[in-house]
């Protein structure tokens, strides 16, 4: 279960390389990544390197959902 989720900033804002940087806490562990073009890319440590109750596919679907909600604000 995601405990905290924040979109930190837009990188390369207003360019073709615009990317969202996000961070989240999952089962007490912090993770960060980029989101661009409906694709999630994780920094190290990656959630799939740890054992979590939430499957990676479900986690990425939730990340995408929360980012879409953030973009609508």
C-alpha positions in Angstrom: 0.0 0.0 0.0 1.3 3.4 -0.9 1.6 5.5 2.2 2.8 8.8 0.7 2.9 10.0 -2.9 4.3 13.3 -4.2 5.0 14.7 -7.7 8.2 16.6 -6.9 8.7 18.6 -10.1 8.6 18.7 -13.8 12.0 18.2 -15.4 12.7 19.9 -18.8 9.4 21.7 -18.4 7.8 22.9 -21.7 10.2 20.9 -23.9 9.7 17.6 -25.8 11.8 16.0 -23.0 9.4 17.1 -20.2 9.3 14.4 -17.5 7.6 14.2 -14.1 9.7 13.3 -11.0 7.8 11.5 -8.3 8.5 9.8 -5.0 6.5 7.5 -2.8 6.6 5.4 0.3 5.6 1.8 0.0 5.6 -0.5 3.1 7.8 2.1 4.9 10.4 2.2 2.1 11.0 5.3 -0.1 11.2 5.0 -3.9 11.6 7.6 -6.7 11.1 7.6 -10.4 10.2 9.4 -13.6 7.0 9.4 -15.5 6.8 10.2 -19.2 4.6 9.0 -22.0 2.5 6.8 -19.7 5.7 4.9 -18.7 7.2 4.6 -15.2 11.0 4.4 -14.7 12.3 3.7 -11.3 15.5 4.9 -9.7 17.6 2.6 -7.5 16.3 1.0 -5.2 13.5 -0.3 -7.4 10.3 -1.7 -5.8 10.6 -5.1 -7.6 13.9 -5.6 -5.8 12.1 -5.8 -2.5 9.2 -8.0 -1.3 5.9 -6.0 -1.1 2.3 -7.0 -0.8 1.6 -4.9 -3.9 2.7 -6.4 -7.2 4.8 -4.1 -9.4 2.2 -3.9 -12.2 -0.4 -2.8 -9.6 2.0 -0.3 -8.1 2.7 1.2 -11.5 -1.0 1.4 -12.4 -1.6 3.3 -9.1 1.3 5.6 -9.8 -0.2 6.4 -13.3 -3.6 7.0 -11.8 -2.3 9.4 -9.1 -0.2 11.3 -11.7 -3.2 11.7 -14.0 -5.2 13.0 -11.0 -2.3 15.4 -10.2 -2.3 16.6 -13.8 -6.0 17.4 -13.7 -5.6 19.8 -10.8 
